[in-house]
Structures are given as structure tokens and as C-alpha cells.
Amino acid sequence: MLSAHRNKPLVVALALGVGMLLSLSGLGGVAAGKAAAAGVRLAAGAGGSKCVSQAQAFATQAKAPEAFNPPSRPVDMSKIRGADVWIISVDQADSFDAEETSGAVAAAAAAGLKSTVFDGQGQTTLFNQGVSEAVAAHASGIILEGIDPHLVSGPLAQAKAAGIPAVDTFNGPPGQALETGIVAHVPANYALGGKEVAAWILGNSKCDADTLVFNAPVFSILKSTMQGFSAEYKKLCPQCKLTVRNIDLPTLATELPSGTSESLRADPSINYIFGTFDAMIPDILPAVQQSGSKAKIVGHDGLPANLQWIRQGLQAADVALPPIQILGWAGVDLIGRALLHQPLTPYVMPGRIVDKKNIPSTDAAVFPAFAHYQTVYKHIWGVH
């Protein structure tokens, strides 16, 4: 979800410090229905055979292709033709965010709307400036891409007072309360994604895992990832070792390689490394290779480079997401519905575990149901 050296997924709050090592324990676990789908029992490590069967059942379920569930109610975008949608980007240097922005621009053009992109460059002052400029320019609507509404509460209040609807993307879990000025979310279930990664690691290791996690807690959505991951991991395998290393964004490109090398030297038994967003992996992978470690690397987002590394055997698994541009299309759809006073139903981005065993030969085939999502949205909007 983030670019190789900037990051992305989404929300920006206060960084918790560089290189801070934590041991996590958690609650929760695999739902009873998923656990009941237990498959073959294999020789188990620290967690025992019950851990293996539960983890493998959950991970197998998480590998299934996801359906595309577009809005069911049509919306006539021709009624707001020419409306100007402002897209406030968290950081265009981030490949994930740049993809989302390109989707929003393409969606606006398809709907007959204008679009204005403001690059926040990862800076809170610029986030606020972008929203303020949108209000001053009498924008029709605002899309906050991965920017925590708390950080722009003042300008958002001004937007609300001016009757400008704002939508935020990738800032929290489904069902999260709307902040003042925000009319709808485009969320993703990152807590579930974290649980799925934990299940994959434990199932793959036969519950004999020593896992290192790199996280950037500055992004609130990754807090959900870690809550889901640590809860599932410790629920299924309390004896399995788990170490989390928090990384500060400005030093990401240096902290990841050095942190990987230091951790592998300190604990040569580490056999899994989870980077909570895919753009961490380019800095983790070389350090693992140079150390001679056989640790398996797992990511989240399903960026094209990471999917290719899975095919090549350089990365073990990933929670892949559908084409990232669909976030922009969903955001534009919600802005249109808000302007036309229609009910707002948030689109929740699904995820899917992919590894060497189930990854298709092409990226498009990872989510086949999404192959023509642009055409579907155009039909819903009454445009061709």
C-alpha cells in the first residue's frame, strides 16, 4: 500500500519512534465456522495439531477469489456534469496512492466531471492546505486519499459549512464512525487481512513460527492490521515467538535493511518476516538474501512487483487487493451520490491470500470478477 520508500496505506497520525521493538500478545482468533473447516492434520510444532488444522483451514478459505459487489442503485451523473472533484492525495510519490489517484481522475472523466489533484507529499500542513484550497475554489466534492480526517478537522469543518461533501479512503475498518465533514468511507478490512496473514504463516510453518513484523504505526489502518495479526497469531499459537519492529517513515529506506539484518543476527531462528505493506518488501528482501537466511517474506496489498516476486519464489505470500484504481472509482461514485442526495453505501475493498500454489500467471486473474469494473461503473452512472 505504499511506495517503496515513502509508504502509503493511508492514515497519518503521530509516529511512535524509530526501531522500537515490541513483543505482542493478543486475543481473538479464528471464527468457529472457519475452524470447523479443518483440513489435513500434519506434524505440528509449538502450537500443536489443533493450531495447524485451524490455521490451514482459515488460510485456505482466505485464498478463495472475491466477488465484485458494485453499487446496486444507479446514479445519473449527467445531472452533475462539470462538477469539480478535488482529490487530496497523501503522497504522489507513493505508488499505491498514485494508482488510486489515477483511478479517481479516470472515473471523474468518465462521469463527465472535472478533477483537481493536490499532492499532500506526506505533510500534515499540506493536507490542510489542500482541503482549504478546495473550499476556497468552491469544489463540488473532496476525496481524502489515505489522510486521517482528524488531521484536517478545521478545513473539513469549513467544507461542511460550505456544503461540500468529503469522502475518505483507507482510513479505518468498515463501520467506523464518520468524522465531521466526512459523508462516507471507502474502507478495507485490514484487521481481517492481518488475521489471514497470521493464519497463513502458522499453517505454512505447521505452527512452528518465529515471526518478525515490520510496521509503520503512523498509519492508523495498519493498527487494525496489527490488531488482527497479533490476536490471531497468539490465539492459535501462544508459544510461537512474535517480534514487532516499528519503523518511522522518514527513515524507512534505511531502517528496513538495517533492521532486518540486525534482527536476523540477533535471532537466527526467525523463519517468517511480515511487512505490513508491500512497499516495505524491496528493502527487506535484499537484507534477507545477504544474510543467508531462509526466512519467508509475506506482504500486504498485492502490488504488481510483489505478485511477480511470489511467482519467482522471492516472496512467499501476500494479501492481494483488487486493482487499486477501483478506490478512485468508488470515491467518485460516492461523491456523485452525495451531490444528488442519494443513500451512501461504502464500498469495502476485499482481499485475498496468494502464494506460489494459487497465484495466477497474470495479475488480472487474481481478481477475475473485477476485470471490467470500469464498464460496470459507467453502466451504473448511465454513461458510455
N, C-alpha and C positions, 0 to 999 in steps of 0.2 A: 503494500500500500504506500510505500514511499519510494522516493528516488534513491539512487544508490548512495548518495552522500548527504542528502538533506532530510529525508523522511517525509512520511505523509500521514498515514491514516489520520488524521483527522483533527482532533481537537487539541487546542493548545492551552495549557494551564501553566503552573509553576513547575519547573524542573526540580527533581528531587536530589540531584547531585550526580557526580561522576563516579563510575566504577564502584558503586555501593553494592556490597554482597549481602544477600539475604537468604535465609532458609525459610521456606514457606511450608505451612501445613494448611489443610483445607477441609471443608465439609462438603456435603452433597455427593452426587455420584450418578452412575448410570441409572436411568429410569428402569423400573421393574419390568416394563414391557420389553425394553431393549435387552435387558439382561436375560430375559426368558428365551431370547432367540439364540442362546449359546450354541456354539458350533463344536468343533472337534476339541477334545481336551488333550493338551500337549504337556510334555515335561515342563514344570514351572519353576521359576526362580523364587525370589524372596516373597513374592505376593501369593504364591500358591496357585493351584489349578483353577479355583474359582475366579481369581483375578484374571487369569488367561482367558477363560471362556467368556467372561463378561466383557472384557476389553475387546476381544476379537469380534464378538457379536456387534458391539456398538460401532466399531471401526468399519465393519463390513456394511452395515446399514448406511454409514456416512459416505460410502463410496458410490451410492446409487445416483444416477443422473437426476437433476432437479427440473421440475416443470416451470414454465414461464406463466406467471399469473398477472397479465396486464389489467388495467382498469376495465371494469365491466360496463361502465356507463360512458356513452360518447360525450364529447365536448366539442362544440363548434368554435374552433379557433378563429374562423373568419370574422367573428364578432369583435375580436380584439386585434385585428390585423394592424401591424405597425407599432404595437406596444413595445416598449424598450425594457428588456430584462437585463439587469445588472448582475454579473457573475463575479462575486468576490472570492478569489482563489487564495488558498492558504499559501501556496508557493508553486509557481510555474516551473521551477527548477526540479520539482518532484515529478517523476514520470507518471505516477498514479494520478496526481491532481491534474496534470496536463491532459491526460486521457479523458478525465471527467469533464474538464472544461471544453475540450474539442467536441464532446458529445452534446453538451448544452448549447454550444454555438450552432452545431449542425441541426439540433432539434428546433431551435428558435427559427432558423432559416426555413426549415421545412414547414413550420407552422405559420410562416408569414410575419414573424416578429423580428424586431431588431435585438441585437445583443451587444453589451458593453462589458469587456473583461477588465477587471482590476486585479493586478498581481500583488498579493499581500507580502510576498517574499519572506514569509515566516516571521513577520514582525507585528506585534500587537498594535503598535502605533499606526502602521499602515492598514491593518484590518479596520480600525476605527475610521481612518481617513477614507477608505474605500466606501464604507457604508454612508458616511457623511456626504461624500461627493454624490452618491446615488440619490440621496434625499434632496440635495441641492439641485440636481439635474432633473428632478421630478420623474424619477424612474417609475415604471409601471409595476415592477416587482424586483425582488432581490433574492439571489441564491447564494447562501453561505456554504462554500465548499470546504468542509473539514475545519471550520472555525467555530470554536466554542462560543455560543451566544452570550455567555457571561462576560466574555472579553470585550464585547461591543454593545453592552447593555444600553449605554447612553444613546448612541446613534440609532439603535434598534427602536428605542422608545420614540425617537423623533420620526422614524419611518412609520411606526404605528399611528402616531398622531397625524401624519400626512396621508394616511390611508394606503400606504404602500405595503403589500403583503411580502413576507420574507419566508423562505423555506431553507432549512439547513440539512446537510447531508453528512452521514458518517460521524455523528457526534455522540451516539449512545445507542442503547438497546431499543428494540421495539417496545412501544408502550411508555417510553419515558415522557414525563410531563413536558409540555411546551413552555419554553421561556417567553417572557413578554416580547411581543413583536414577531414571534415565530408562529406561523399558521399551520405548518406541517413539517414532518421529518421524512427523510429518505434514509432509514436505518439499516443496519446489518446486525445479525445476531452473533456478535463476536464472542460472547460467553459460550455459546454452543460450539463455535469454531475451536475455542480453547479446549473444551471437553473432548472434541473429536480428535485433536492432536494428542492429548494425553492418552486417549484410548488406543490410538494407532501405535504410539511409542510403546505402551505397555503390552499390547498384543503382539507387536513385532519382536519385542525383546523377551517374550514369554514371562513378563513381569520380573525381569532381572535388569532393570534400567538404572543407570546413574546419569541423570539428565542435567545439562547446563542450559539455562534460558537467558537470552539477551532480551531486554525490554526497554522501552522508552516511555516511562510513566507520565511524561509531559502530555501524551495523548490520552485523553480520557477513555476513548473507546478501547484502548489497549489495557486499561484497567479491567474492563469486562473480560478481555481475553485471558488475563492472568487469573482472575477470579474463577472462571470456568476451568482453566487448565489445572490450577493448583488444587481445586476442590476435587476434581475427578481423579487426579493423579494420587492424592493422598487417601482418598476414599477406597480406591481399588488396590493400592499397594502402599500402605503406610511405611513399609520397610524400605521402599525404593528411595534412593537419595535424589534430592532435588535442590539445586542451587540456582538462584536468580541473580543476574548481574544487571543492574540498571545503568543505562547509558545516557549521557547528556547529549542533546542534539548537536551543539556546535563542535563537539569533538568525536562525533560518530565515526568518521572515517579513520581516525587513529585509535580510538578506544576499542573498536571491534577487533581489529587484528591483534593488538597487544593483549586485550582481554581474553581472547581465545587462546593465544599462546600461553599466557600466564596460568589460565585455568587448567589447561591440559597438562602443563608441567606440575602444577600443584596436585592434580588428581588424574593420573593416567588412566584410571578406570572409567572415566567419562565415556559413555558409548552413544549418547544422543545429544545433539545441540539443536535447540529450537530458537529461531529468530522470529520474533512476533510479527514482523512484516518482511516481505520478500526482499526489499532493497537492502536489508542487512546482509543477505547471503553473499553478495560479491566480495564483502570484506571479511566474512567468516571463512569461506571456502579455501582461499589460499593459505590461511594460517593453519587450518586443519591438515591440508596436504603437506605443508612444510614441516609440520610436527611429526608426521608419520602416523598420526592417529587414525584409527578405523571408525571414529565416531560418525554416526549417520546424522545428516543435516535435514531439518524439517522447517518449512516456512509457512507463510500465510499470505494469500492474495491471488496466486496463480498468474503472476506476470509472465509474459512470453519467454524471457530468458530463463526463468526458474523452471518452467514446464520443459524447456529443452534440456536443462541440466538433469531433470528426472529421467528423460529418455536416454541420456548419455550415461546415467549411473553416477553422476556427480552429486546429486541431491536425492534424498531418499523419498520424501513425500511433501505434500503441500495441501493446504485448504484453498482450493481454487475458487475464484468468484467468476460470475458471468462477465461478458465484455464490459469493461469499466465505463465505457461511454454511455451505457444504459442509465447510469446515475444521472447524467445530464439530461437525458430524455425524460426521466421520471420527474426531475426537478422542474423542467419547463411545463410538463403536464400539470403538476400541482399549482404552479403559478397561474396557468390558464384557468384552471377550475376556481382558484381563489378570486380571480378578477371577475369571473362570471357567476360568482356566488353559488357554486356547486359544492356538494359534500366532498370533503377531503379524506381520502383513504390512503395512508402512506404505503409506498411500495417498499417491501422488505427484501433486501438483497440476499439471495441464498448462497450457500457454499457447498463444496463437495470435496472430499478427500481424494487425492490422486497420488498414486505411486507407480513404480515400474510395472506392476502387474495389471493395472487398469487404465493407464494413460493412453488416450488415442494417439494416432500418428499426427493429427493436426489439432491446433488449439481450438478451432471452431467446433470440433467434435466433442470437446469436453462438456459443453452445454448445447447439445444439438437443438433443443427446444427454443433456443434464443437466436437461431440463425437469421431470422427475418424480423427481429423485434422492431426495427425502424419502420418497416412496412405496416406492422401491426399498429404502431402508434399513429402513423399517418391515417390509417383507416379510422381509428377511434376519433381523430381530430377532424375528419371529413376533408382531408387534403390528399393530393395525388402527386 
